[in-house]
């Protein structure tokens, strides 16, 4: 059974940085798609960044491109999201998601069957 556990959320001031982690277990595929989504209060869940665990098909939403970096450590089966120059608009619950495959550039949450419990990121101005 696939299990995803996020960590690393917290409260920071605008301009600060955080790194989120998502530890994955239970996947039987060698390579699979892992992504970060976020959901702010009163808003729909939106895709932030995605990649395949072999390092391919890295994609960023335009709202975070140049500020966030997604990466994966195969030895640790862990996905990361380095978030720099955080803005109040980045405040949301951040979720890790995984699936055998995913379409590049669309980040539709219905593509993903496996989700973590989420980690809260709060950015104050």
C-alpha positions in Angstrom: 0.0 0.0 0.0 1.3 3.4 -1.0 2.0 5.8 1.9 3.0 9.4 1.6 4.0 11.6 4.6 4.7 15.3 4.3 6.7 17.4 6.7 8.5 20.7 6.9 5.6 23.1 6.9 5.6 26.1 9.2 5.2 29.9 9.6 7.6 32.3 8.0 7.7 36.0 7.1 7.4 37.1 3.5 10.7 36.6 1.7 11.6 33.6 3.8 12.3 30.0 2.8 11.0 26.6 3.7 11.7 23.1 2.5 8.9 20.5 2.4 9.6 16.8 2.4 7.4 13.9 1.3 8.5 10.4 2.3 7.0 7.7 0.0 6.7 4.0 0.6 4.8 1.1 -1.0 5.3 1.9 -4.6 6.0 -1.1 -6.8 7.1 0.9 -9.8 10.7 1.9 -10.4 9.7 5.3 -11.8 6.6 7.2 -11.0 5.2 10.7 -11.0 5.3 12.8 -7.8 3.8 16.2 -7.4 3.1 19.0 -4.9 -0.4 20.6 -4.7 -1.7 23.3 -2.4 -5.1 24.5 -1.2 -5.7 27.8 0.4 -8.9 28.4 2.5 -11.9 29.0 0.3 -9.9 28.1 -2.9 -9.6 25.0 -5.1 -6.6 22.8 -4.8 -4.0 23.7 -7.4 -0.9 22.1 -8.7 2.5 23.6 -7.8 5.2 21.4 -9.2 5.7 17.8 -10.5 8.4 15.5 -11.7 9.1 11.8 -12.3 11.3 10.1 -9.8 14.0 9.5 -12.5 14.4 13.3 -12.6 12.4 13.8 -15.8 9.5 16.0 -16.8 9.9 18.7 -14.2 7.1 21.2 -14.3 6.3 24.3 -12.3 3.1 26.4 -12.2 3.8 29.9 -13.3 3.0 31.3 -9.9 6.0 29.5 -8.3 8.5 29.2 -11.2 11.8 30.7 -10.3 11.1 30.6 -6.6 10.3 26.9 -5.9 12.5 23.9 -6.7 11.2 20.3 -6.8 13.6 17.4 -6.4 13.7 13.8 -5.5 16.1 11.6 -3.6 15.9 8.0 -4.8 17.9 6.6 -2.0 15.5 8.1 0.5 12.4 7.8 -1.6 11.7 11.3 -0.7 10.3 14.3 -2.7 11.3 17.8 -1.7 10.0 21.3 -2.4 12.5 24.1 -1.7 10.5 27.3 -1.4 12.3 30.6 -1.6 11.1 34.2 -1.5 7.8 33.1 0.0 4.8 35.4 -0.4 1.6 35.7 1.6 -0.2 34.2 -1.4 1.8 31.0 -0.9 -0.1 30.4 2.4 -1.9 27.1 2.0 -2.0 23.4 3.0 0.6 21.7 0.8 0.0 18.1 -0.3 2.2 15.5 -1.9 0.6 13.3 -4.5 1.9 10.3 -6.5 0.8 8.2 -9.4 2.3 5.8 -11.9 2.1 8.4 -14.6 0.8 11.9 -15.0 0.3 14.3 -17.9 2.9 17.0 -18.2 1.8 20.5 -17.5 -1.7 20.0 -16.5 -1.6 18.9 -12.9 -5.1 17.8 -12.6 -5.6 16.4 -9.1 -8.0 13.7 -10.3 -5.0 12.0 -12.0 -3.6 11.1 -8.6 -4.8 8.2 -6.5 -2.2 8.6 -3.7 -2.1 11.6 -1.4 -0.4 12.6 1.8 -2.1 14.2 4.8 -0.8 17.7 4.1 1.5 20.2 5.8 0.6 23.8 6.5 2.6 26.7 5.2 1.8 30.2 6.5 3.5 33.3 5.2 3.0 36.6 7.0 3.5 40.0 5.5 
